[in-house]
Amino acid sequence: MKNYILKLTFVLSLVCLFIVSCNNSPKAKETKLENEMEDVVDAQVALQQSKLDSVSDYVAFKESIELKIDENQRQIDEMVITINASKDSNKAMYIKQLAKLEEKNGELKTRLQDYDQQGSSEKWELFKVAFNNDMDDLGKSISNMAARNMKK
């Protein structure tokens, strides 16, 4: 009898476990599926918005940098004209330095044009930081050159 009660308890436990585990109705599963589909749609919309924001950020950055590059080129051209008009003994050295600055300005312009927008936002942020540092260095070099040129 003891064995019979033990078997009956075991079978009843399995039946209870089965009933409890089958509590998910098709209606509940359908509701869960609909919620997950809405989440996917929301994620796709957020991704598209992120891509649009990234492109507009790149376009704005590119336009502002192109203006700075053009201004750098204008300053270099003015200094070349001024140095060519002078009778300084270091004229060749200054022209050589200005040629290096002009080359660096061209390299920055090429680097901006060649940047591939496809990538992570971290890559874009790193590019902007590095590019801005290089632009600042070039701007300081041009300013220093102009200051030396003005002293004469």
C-alpha positions as a Markdown table, in Angstrom:
| # | Residue | x | y | z |
|---|---|---|---|---|
| 1 | Met | 0.0 | 0.0 | 0.0 |
| 2 | Lys | 2.8 | 2.3 | 0.8 |
| 3 | Asn | 4.3 | 1.7 | -2.6 |
| 4 | Tyr | 0.9 | 2.4 | -4.3 |
| 5 | Ile | 0.5 | 5.8 | -2.5 |
| 6 | Leu | 4.1 | 6.8 | -3.4 |
| 7 | Lys | 3.4 | 6.0 | -7.1 |
| 8 | Leu | 0.1 | 7.8 | -7.0 |
| 9 | Thr | 1.7 | 10.9 | -5.5 |
| 10 | Phe | 4.4 | 10.8 | -8.1 |
| 11 | Val | 1.9 | 10.6 | -11.0 |
| 12 | Leu | -0.2 | 13.4 | -9.5 |
| 13 | Ser | 2.9 | 15.5 | -9.2 |
| 14 | Leu | 3.7 | 15.0 | -12.8 |
| 15 | Val | 0.1 | 15.8 | -13.9 |
| 16 | Cys | 0.2 | 19.0 | -11.8 |
| 17 | Leu | 3.6 | 19.9 | -13.3 |
| 18 | Phe | 2.3 | 19.3 | -16.8 |
| 19 | Ile | -0.8 | 21.5 | -16.1 |
| 20 | Val | 1.2 | 24.3 | -14.7 |
| 21 | Ser | 3.8 | 24.3 | -17.5 |
| 22 | Cys | 1.0 | 24.4 | -20.2 |
| 23 | Asn | -0.4 | 27.6 | -18.8 |
| 24 | Asn | 0.7 | 29.6 | -21.9 |
| 25 | Ser | -2.4 | 29.9 | -24.0 |
| 26 | Pro | -2.3 | 30.7 | -27.7 |
| 27 | Lys | -3.8 | 34.1 | -27.0 |
| 28 | Ala | -1.0 | 35.0 | -24.6 |
| 29 | Lys | 1.6 | 33.8 | -27.2 |
| 30 | Glu | 0.0 | 35.9 | -29.9 |
| 31 | Thr | 0.0 | 39.0 | -27.7 |
| 32 | Lys | 3.7 | 38.4 | -26.9 |
| 33 | Leu | 4.5 | 38.0 | -30.6 |
| 34 | Glu | 2.7 | 41.2 | -31.5 |
| 35 | Asn | 4.6 | 43.1 | -28.8 |
| 36 | Glu | 7.9 | 41.7 | -30.0 |
| 37 | Met | 7.0 | 42.7 | -33.6 |
| 38 | Glu | 6.3 | 46.2 | -32.5 |
| 39 | Asp | 9.7 | 46.3 | -30.8 |
| 40 | Val | 11.4 | 45.2 | -34.0 |
| 41 | Val | 9.6 | 47.9 | -36.0 |
| 42 | Asp | 10.5 | 50.5 | -33.4 |
| 43 | Ala | 14.2 | 49.4 | -33.5 |
| 44 | Gln | 14.2 | 49.7 | -37.3 |
| 45 | Val | 12.8 | 53.2 | -37.2 |
| 46 | Ala | 15.4 | 54.2 | -34.6 |
| 47 | Leu | 18.1 | 52.7 | -36.8 |
| 48 | Gln | 16.9 | 54.7 | -39.9 |
| 49 | Gln | 16.8 | 57.9 | -37.8 |
| 50 | Ser | 20.3 | 57.2 | -36.5 |
| 51 | Lys | 21.5 | 56.8 | -40.1 |
| 52 | Leu | 19.9 | 60.0 | -41.2 |
| 53 | Asp | 21.3 | 61.9 | -38.2 |
| 54 | Ser | 24.8 | 60.5 | -39.0 |
| 55 | Val | 24.6 | 61.6 | -42.6 |
| 56 | Ser | 23.4 | 65.1 | -41.7 |
| 57 | Asp | 26.1 | 65.3 | -39.1 |
| 58 | Tyr | 28.7 | 64.3 | -41.7 |
| 59 | Val | 27.4 | 66.8 | -44.3 |
| 60 | Ala | 27.4 | 69.7 | -41.7 |
| 61 | Phe | 30.9 | 68.7 | -40.6 |
| 62 | Lys | 32.2 | 68.5 | -44.1 |
| 63 | Glu | 30.8 | 71.9 | -45.1 |
| 64 | Ser | 32.3 | 73.6 | -42.1 |
| 65 | Ile | 35.7 | 71.9 | -42.7 |
| 66 | Glu | 35.7 | 72.8 | -46.4 |
| 67 | Leu | 35.2 | 76.4 | -45.4 |
| 68 | Lys | 38.2 | 76.2 | -43.1 |
| 69 | Ile | 40.3 | 74.4 | -45.7 |
| 70 | Asp | 39.4 | 77.1 | -48.3 |
| 71 | Glu | 40.3 | 79.8 | -45.8 |
| 72 | Asn | 43.7 | 78.1 | -45.1 |
| 73 | Gln | 44.4 | 78.0 | -48.8 |
| 74 | Arg | 43.5 | 81.7 | -49.2 |
| 75 | Gln | 45.9 | 82.6 | -46.3 |
| 76 | Ile | 48.7 | 80.5 | -47.8 |
| 77 | Asp | 48.2 | 82.1 | -51.2 |
| 78 | Glu | 48.4 | 85.6 | -49.7 |
| 79 | Met | 51.6 | 84.7 | -47.9 |
| 80 | Val | 53.1 | 83.3 | -51.1 |
| 81 | Ile | 52.4 | 86.5 | -52.9 |
| 82 | Thr | 53.8 | 88.6 | -50.0 |
| 83 | Ile | 57.0 | 86.5 | -49.8 |
| 84 | Asn | 57.5 | 86.5 | -53.6 |
| 85 | Ala | 57.2 | 90.3 | -53.5 |
| 86 | Ser | 59.8 | 90.6 | -50.7 |
| 87 | Lys | 63.5 | 90.6 | -51.1 |
| 88 | Asp | 64.2 | 88.5 | -48.1 |
| 89 | Ser | 67.2 | 86.3 | -48.1 |
| 90 | Asn | 65.2 | 83.4 | -46.6 |
| 91 | Lys | 62.6 | 83.6 | -49.3 |
| 92 | Ala | 63.3 | 80.1 | -50.6 |
| 93 | Met | 63.0 | 78.6 | -47.1 |
| 94 | Tyr | 59.6 | 80.4 | -46.6 |
| 95 | Ile | 58.3 | 79.2 | -49.9 |
| 96 | Lys | 59.3 | 75.6 | -49.1 |
| 97 | Gln | 57.5 | 75.9 | -45.7 |
| 98 | Leu | 54.4 | 77.3 | -47.4 |
| 99 | Ala | 54.5 | 74.4 | -49.9 |
| 100 | Lys | 54.5 | 71.9 | -47.0 |
| 101 | Leu | 51.5 | 73.7 | -45.4 |
| 102 | Glu | 49.7 | 73.7 | -48.7 |
| 103 | Glu | 50.4 | 70.0 | -49.2 |
| 104 | Lys | 49.1 | 69.3 | -45.7 |
| 105 | Asn | 46.0 | 71.3 | -46.4 |
| 106 | Gly | 45.4 | 69.3 | -49.6 |
| 107 | Glu | 45.9 | 66.0 | -47.7 |
| 108 | Leu | 43.3 | 67.0 | -45.2 |
| 109 | Lys | 40.8 | 67.9 | -48.0 |
| 110 | Thr | 41.5 | 64.5 | -49.6 |
| 111 | Arg | 41.1 | 62.7 | -46.3 |
| 112 | Leu | 37.7 | 64.4 | -45.7 |
| 113 | Gln | 36.5 | 63.5 | -49.2 |
| 114 | Asp | 37.7 | 59.9 | -48.9 |
| 115 | Tyr | 36.1 | 59.3 | -45.5 |
| 116 | Asp | 33.7 | 56.3 | -45.7 |
| 117 | Gln | 30.5 | 57.1 | -43.8 |
| 118 | Gln | 29.6 | 53.5 | -43.4 |
| 119 | Gly | 30.7 | 52.5 | -39.9 |
| 120 | Ser | 30.1 | 52.8 | -36.3 |
| 121 | Ser | 29.4 | 56.1 | -34.5 |
| 122 | Glu | 32.6 | 55.5 | -32.4 |
| 123 | Lys | 34.6 | 55.4 | -35.6 |
| 124 | Trp | 33.0 | 58.6 | -36.8 |
| 125 | Glu | 33.7 | 60.3 | -33.5 |
| 126 | Leu | 37.3 | 59.2 | -33.5 |
| 127 | Phe | 37.7 | 60.5 | -37.1 |
| 128 | Lys | 36.2 | 63.9 | -36.1 |
| 129 | Val | 38.5 | 64.3 | -33.1 |
| 130 | Ala | 41.6 | 63.3 | -35.1 |
| 131 | Phe | 40.7 | 65.4 | -38.0 |
| 132 | Asn | 39.9 | 68.5 | -35.9 |
| 133 | Asn | 43.3 | 68.1 | -34.1 |
| 134 | Asp | 45.0 | 68.0 | -37.5 |
| 135 | Met | 43.1 | 71.0 | -38.7 |
| 136 | Asp | 44.0 | 72.9 | -35.5 |
| 137 | Asp | 47.7 | 72.0 | -35.9 |
| 138 | Leu | 47.6 | 73.2 | -39.5 |
| 139 | Gly | 45.8 | 76.4 | -38.5 |
| 140 | Lys | 48.4 | 77.1 | -35.8 |
| 141 | Ser | 51.2 | 76.5 | -38.3 |
| 142 | Ile | 49.7 | 78.9 | -40.8 |
| 143 | Ser | 49.2 | 81.5 | -38.0 |
| 144 | Asn | 52.8 | 81.1 | -36.9 |
| 145 | Met | 54.0 | 81.5 | -40.5 |
| 146 | Ala | 51.8 | 84.6 | -41.0 |
| 147 | Ala | 53.1 | 86.1 | -37.7 |
| 148 | Arg | 56.7 | 85.6 | -38.9 |
| 149 | Asn | 55.8 | 87.0 | -42.3 |
| 150 | Met | 54.2 | 90.1 | -40.7 |
| 151 | Lys | 57.3 | 90.9 | -38.6 |
| 152 | Lys | 59.3 | 91.6 | -41.7 |
